């Protein structure tokens, strides 16, 4: 590796907290110049990743725009915290829609709002609610977990989890 490459890597900040105030202000302005208001959300219209989150370059780093906005208005994001959206719109940069929370809080928010792609809503689901109902009926009549797994094309532990109520829970319907 050349000396120039080492020097460049050494100067490049490793996190948003190491970005200069000037770079942060400039990034914030670039973000706000690429937004439009839709139903209370300030939608970033610049580059978005395949995940739906907008991103911008700041000092050779690609950073999610909602994180830049948060740091601009509230300061550093402390270890263990994520920047979450009340509105569930990943492209939204409205500061009033953002909040700092833990991973557990994010998962709880996802579950209470029904954003988890479970059951038939999961694109990779091998079963349907009708097949799960049939599986439960057959199990009640004495068909083994292994036989049910073979019949429905899933692993026997999946069948066991369904029958025990750990998977394909009725409230997910």
N, C-alpha and C positions, 0 to 999 in steps of 0.2 A: 504494500500500500504506500502511495507516495506521501510525502510530508504535507502537501496541499490537502489531500483527502483527509488525513488525520486531523489537520488544523480545522478543516471545514466541519468535520464531525464533532470536534471538541467545542466549537462555537455554537453549534446548533442546539437550541433548547430541547430538553427531553420531555417537558410537559408544558401545559398551558400556563402553569404558575410561574414558569421561568421566562415567559414572553414579556418584553418591555411594555410599559404603559402606552408608548407611542404606537407600537405594533397592534396592541389590543384595541385602541381607539380607532385606528385605521381599519382593522378587520370588522369592528362593530359597524362602522359607517358603510363599508362595502356590503355587508349583510343587509342592513336596513335599506340600502338603495336597490336591493333585489328582492323586495317583498311586495305583497299585495294583501289587502284585507278581505277575508272571506268568513262570514258568519262569526265574527269576533276573534278569529285566528289571524295572526300575521304570518302569512305563508311565505316561506323562502322559495324564490323562483329560480335560484341559481342551481348549481350542480347538486344532485342528490344521488346517494349511493343506492345500490339495489335494495337495501334495507328500508329505504324511504327517508332516511335522515339526510338533511342538507349538510354539506361540508365546504370548507374554505381552506386555502393555504395561508398559514401564518408562520413566518420564519422557517420555511422548508418543512413544515409539519402540516398534515391534513387533519383538520380538527372539525368535529361536529359543530354546526352553527349554534345550536341551542346551548352548548357548553360555553362558547365564546360570549354569547349574550349574558349568560348567568354570571360568568366571571367579571364581565364589564360592570354589571349592576350590583353584584353581591360580594365580589371578592373570590378568593380561592375556593376550590372544591376540595373538601377535606377527604382524606383516605377513607375508603369504604362507602362513599356516597356516590350516587348517580344523580343525574338531572332528569327528572321525570316530567311528563306532560299531564296536567289535569284534563286537557281536551282530547288526549290520545291521538293527536295529529302529529306525527313525527316531523313534519316539515314546518310546524308552528314555532315561531320565535317570539311570540307575545310573552313578555316577562311575567305578566299576571297569570299565565297558564303554566309556568314552570315552577317546580319545587324540587328541593334536594331531599333524597330519601335513600334508604339502604336497599340492597338487593331484595331482602325479605319484604320490605314495604312495596317494592315494585311488583313482586309476585302476588302479594295480597291484593294490590290494586287491580292487577290483571284478572285475578280470580273473581273479585267482587263485581267487576264490570263485564265478566263473561267473554274476555278476549282470548281465552285459551282454546285453541283448535282441538277440541276433544270429540271423541265419538265419530260420527259421520262427517263432521266439519273438518277433521284431520285429513289432509290430502293423501296420506299414506295408509289410511284405515283399510284393513282387509275385511272388516265386518260391517254390517248394517244393524240398525236397531231390531229389525225383523229377525236377523240371524242370531243376535244375542238373545232375543226372547225364545227362539227355538232351542238354542243351546241350553238355556235355563230349564226349559220344559223337559228336554231329554235328560238333563242331569237329575232332575227331580224324579224321573222314572228309572234312574239307576245306571244310565250310561256313564262309563268311566271318563275321567278327565283326559286321559291319553287318547281314547277313541274320539272324543269330541274335538280335540286338537287336530287329529288327522282329518276328521270329517269337514271341519271348517277352515283348514289350512293355516292354523296358527299353533304356536308352541303351547304345550300343556300348562306352562306357568301363566300364560295369558288367560287360558280357560279358568284356571284356579283363581286368578285375580278377579275375573268377572264374577264368578260364583261367590266369592267372598265379599263382593261389593267394593273392591279396591279399584276396579276399572269398569268403564261403561256404567257409571252410576246414573240412576234414573233422573236425578236433578240436572244432569248435563243435557238432557233432551231438548 
